[in-house]
Amino acid sequence: MKHTLLFFINLLFFATYLGIAQEEKEITTQDSIVKNNKYGLRLGLDLARPVRSLVDEDFSGFEIMADFRITHRFYIAAEFGNDKDDQIEENLISSTNGSYFKIGADFNAYNNWVGMNNSIYAGLRYGFSTFDQDLKGYTIYTGDATFPGTIVYDPISYSSLTAHWVEFVFGIKTEIFNNLFLSINLQLKNKISEDIPENFNNIYIPGFNKTNDNSDFGVGFGYGISYLIPIYKK
């Protein structure tokens, strides 16, 4: 996990350096830049979840993305989604279903040429999830390898559970057609708190993804398509 964090930090420094270097080479005037900066609401859909839903019968989900430019480099950003994930393991069968919401801000380190709206960005999010856990079957530990336990199907439901986390986001957005963008991002998450069911741990949290018994950290990625609704230029 330490190496993963260092990787994200190095990418951020590289993106910042790239933005500064390009800004030093800018040959257009400030007036022309200002006139070509589009401000508006960008709405999109994460494509990773629908694709996974098609190839993984134990998962279904969607995510809606949005951001709004507030200054030359800063954006308010948010994501809303829903996940349903079935966990089928050797000693456990369970299912998670719930929604999540993330809100924060992005900083664009890339200095565009006139008329371009691409970005290499780093961001921070606060994430909140509300979900249900269904424990469908479990193995009773016998302590004897000769007579292993059998799975007991005794469904137990835990509803209205919540979880909170913060996440660092690093990503790229490229304008492929006028106001139409493709994006890809990496996420490093740190869990703040969660409701833990009695005698059962959360294996999956919507929006946070899989949990780890030995750490509060998690990772994720996404790629999506979005459309900018221009409101004004300045």
C-alpha positions as CSV (number, residue, x, y, z in Angstrom):
1,M,0.0,0.0,0.0
2,K,3.0,2.3,0.7
3,H,4.2,1.8,-2.9
4,T,0.7,2.5,-4.2
5,L,0.6,5.8,-2.3
6,L,4.0,6.8,-3.5
7,F,2.9,6.0,-7.1
8,F,-0.1,8.4,-6.8
9,I,2.1,11.1,-5.3
10,N,4.6,10.9,-8.1
11,L,1.9,11.0,-10.7
12,L,0.5,14.2,-9.1
13,F,4.0,15.8,-9.1
14,F,4.5,14.9,-12.7
15,A,1.1,16.3,-13.7
16,T,1.8,19.5,-11.8
17,Y,5.2,19.8,-13.5
18,L,3.6,19.2,-16.9
19,G,1.1,22.0,-16.3
20,I,3.8,24.5,-15.2
21,A,6.1,23.6,-18.0
22,Q,3.4,24.0,-20.6
23,E,2.3,27.3,-19.1
24,E,5.8,28.7,-19.5
25,K,5.7,27.8,-23.2
26,E,2.3,29.4,-23.8
27,I,2.5,31.7,-26.8
28,T,-1.0,33.1,-26.8
29,T,-2.1,36.2,-24.9
30,Q,-4.1,36.1,-21.7
31,D,-7.0,37.8,-23.4
32,S,-7.4,35.0,-26.0
33,I,-7.2,32.4,-23.2
34,V,-9.9,34.0,-21.2
35,K,-12.3,34.3,-24.2
36,N,-12.0,30.5,-24.8
37,N,-12.5,29.1,-21.3
38,K,-15.8,27.3,-21.2
39,Y,-17.7,27.2,-17.9
40,G,-20.6,24.8,-17.4
41,L,-22.0,21.6,-16.1
42,R,-20.4,18.3,-17.3
43,L,-22.5,15.2,-16.9
44,G,-21.4,11.7,-17.6
45,L,-21.7,8.0,-17.0
46,D,-19.0,5.7,-15.6
47,L,-18.5,2.8,-18.2
48,A,-16.6,0.4,-15.9
49,R,-19.7,-0.6,-13.9
50,P,-22.0,-1.4,-16.9
51,V,-19.1,-3.4,-18.5
52,R,-18.5,-5.4,-15.4
53,S,-22.2,-6.0,-15.0
54,L,-22.2,-7.6,-18.5
55,V,-19.3,-9.9,-17.8
56,D,-19.8,-10.6,-14.1
57,E,-23.1,-12.2,-13.2
58,D,-22.4,-11.6,-9.5
59,F,-22.3,-7.8,-9.9
60,S,-24.5,-5.0,-11.2
61,G,-24.1,-1.3,-10.8
62,F,-24.0,2.2,-12.3
63,E,-22.5,5.6,-11.5
64,I,-23.4,9.1,-12.7
65,M,-20.6,11.7,-12.7
66,A,-20.8,15.5,-12.7
67,D,-18.5,18.5,-12.3
68,F,-18.8,22.2,-12.5
69,R,-15.9,24.6,-13.3
70,I,-15.7,27.4,-10.7
71,T,-12.2,28.9,-11.6
72,H,-9.6,28.5,-14.3
73,R,-8.3,25.3,-12.7
74,F,-10.7,24.2,-10.0
75,Y,-13.9,22.2,-10.4
76,I,-16.6,21.0,-7.9
77,A,-17.1,17.3,-8.6
78,A,-19.6,14.7,-7.5
79,E,-20.5,11.0,-8.2
80,F,-23.7,9.1,-7.4
81,G,-24.2,5.4,-7.9
82,N,-25.6,2.0,-6.9
83,D,-23.9,-1.3,-6.5
84,K,-25.1,-4.9,-6.0
85,D,-22.4,-7.4,-5.3
86,D,-22.7,-11.1,-4.4
87,Q,-19.8,-12.6,-2.5
88,I,-19.5,-16.4,-3.0
89,E,-16.5,-17.8,-1.1
90,E,-15.5,-21.2,0.3
91,N,-16.9,-20.5,3.8
92,L,-19.3,-17.7,3.1
93,I,-22.2,-16.6,0.8
94,S,-23.4,-13.0,1.1
95,S,-24.8,-10.1,-0.9
96,T,-24.5,-6.4,-0.6
97,N,-26.9,-3.8,-2.1
98,G,-26.8,-0.1,-1.7
99,S,-26.1,3.4,-2.9
100,Y,-23.3,5.9,-2.5
101,F,-22.6,9.6,-3.0
102,K,-19.2,11.3,-3.3
103,I,-18.5,15.0,-3.4
104,G,-15.3,17.1,-3.5
105,A,-13.1,19.1,-5.8
106,D,-10.6,18.6,-8.7
107,F,-7.5,20.6,-9.6
108,N,-6.5,20.7,-13.3
109,A,-2.7,20.7,-13.6
110,Y,-2.8,20.8,-17.4
111,N,-2.6,24.2,-19.2
112,N,-4.6,24.0,-22.4
113,W,-3.8,25.7,-25.6
114,V,-6.5,28.0,-26.9
115,G,-9.7,26.2,-27.7
116,M,-8.8,23.0,-25.8
117,N,-10.5,21.7,-22.7
118,N,-8.4,18.6,-21.7
119,S,-7.3,18.0,-18.1
120,I,-4.8,16.1,-16.0
121,Y,-6.3,16.4,-12.6
122,A,-6.0,15.5,-9.0
123,G,-9.0,15.6,-6.6
124,L,-10.3,14.8,-3.2
125,R,-13.6,13.3,-2.3
126,Y,-15.7,12.6,0.8
127,G,-17.7,9.4,0.3
128,F,-20.9,8.2,2.0
129,S,-22.7,4.9,1.5
130,T,-25.9,3.4,2.8
131,F,-26.4,-0.3,2.1
132,D,-27.9,-3.7,3.2
133,Q,-26.0,-6.9,3.8
134,D,-27.5,-10.3,3.4
135,L,-25.7,-13.2,5.0
136,K,-27.1,-16.2,3.0
137,G,-24.9,-19.1,4.1
138,Y,-21.9,-19.8,6.2
139,T,-19.7,-22.7,7.3
140,I,-19.5,-23.6,11.0
141,Y,-15.9,-24.2,12.0
142,T,-15.4,-27.6,13.5
143,G,-11.6,-27.5,14.1
144,D,-11.3,-31.0,12.5
145,A,-9.9,-31.2,9.0
146,T,-11.2,-34.8,8.7
147,F,-14.8,-33.6,9.1
148,P,-15.0,-30.1,7.6
149,G,-18.0,-28.0,8.3
150,T,-20.9,-27.8,5.9
151,I,-22.5,-24.6,4.8
152,V,-25.6,-23.6,6.8
153,Y,-28.2,-21.7,4.8
154,D,-29.8,-19.5,7.5
155,P,-30.3,-16.1,5.8
156,I,-29.8,-13.0,8.0
157,S,-30.3,-9.5,6.8
158,Y,-28.6,-6.3,8.1
159,S,-30.3,-3.2,6.8
160,S,-29.6,0.6,6.8
161,L,-25.8,0.2,7.3
162,T,-23.6,3.2,6.6
163,A,-19.9,3.9,5.8
164,H,-17.8,7.0,5.4
165,W,-14.4,7.5,3.7
166,V,-12.2,9.9,1.9
167,E,-10.5,9.3,-1.4
168,F,-7.7,10.8,-3.5
169,V,-8.4,10.8,-7.3
170,F,-6.0,11.1,-10.1
171,G,-7.3,11.2,-13.7
172,I,-7.3,12.4,-17.3
173,K,-10.1,13.8,-19.3
174,T,-9.8,14.3,-23.1
175,E,-12.2,16.1,-25.4
176,I,-12.7,13.7,-28.4
177,F,-15.4,15.8,-30.0
178,N,-16.8,19.3,-29.2
179,N,-17.9,19.1,-25.6
180,L,-17.7,15.3,-25.5
181,F,-15.1,13.8,-23.2
182,L,-13.6,10.4,-22.4
183,S,-11.9,10.0,-19.0
184,I,-10.0,7.5,-16.9
185,N,-9.2,7.8,-13.2
186,L,-7.5,5.9,-10.3
187,Q,-8.8,6.2,-6.7
188,L,-7.0,5.6,-3.4
189,K,-9.5,5.4,-0.5
190,N,-9.2,5.6,3.3
191,K,-12.2,4.4,5.3
192,I,-13.2,6.6,8.2
193,S,-16.0,4.6,9.8
194,E,-18.6,1.9,9.0
195,D,-21.5,0.1,10.7
196,I,-20.3,-3.5,11.3
197,P,-23.1,-6.2,11.5
198,E,-23.1,-8.4,14.6
199,N,-20.9,-11.4,14.1
200,F,-20.3,-10.5,10.5
201,N,-17.9,-8.1,8.7
202,N,-18.6,-6.0,5.7
203,I,-16.9,-7.6,2.7
204,Y,-18.0,-5.1,0.2
205,I,-19.2,-1.5,0.6
206,P,-20.9,0.3,-2.4
207,G,-18.6,3.1,-3.7
208,F,-15.7,1.9,-1.6
209,N,-15.5,-1.5,-3.2
210,K,-13.9,-4.5,-1.4
211,T,-12.8,-4.1,2.2
212,N,-9.7,-5.4,3.9
213,D,-9.6,-6.8,7.4
214,N,-6.0,-5.7,7.9
215,S,-6.3,-2.1,6.6
216,D,-8.7,0.8,6.1
217,F,-7.3,1.5,2.7
218,G,-9.0,0.6,-0.6
219,V,-8.5,1.2,-4.3
220,G,-10.7,1.7,-7.3
221,F,-10.7,2.9,-10.9
222,G,-13.1,4.2,-13.5
223,Y,-13.4,5.2,-17.1
224,G,-16.3,7.1,-18.5
225,I,-17.9,9.4,-21.0
226,S,-19.3,12.8,-20.3
227,Y,-20.8,15.9,-22.0
228,L,-20.2,19.5,-21.2
229,I,-23.2,21.8,-21.2
230,P,-21.6,25.2,-21.7
231,I,-23.2,28.0,-19.8
232,Y,-20.8,30.9,-20.3
233,K,-17.2,31.8,-21.3
234,K,-14.7,34.0,-19.5
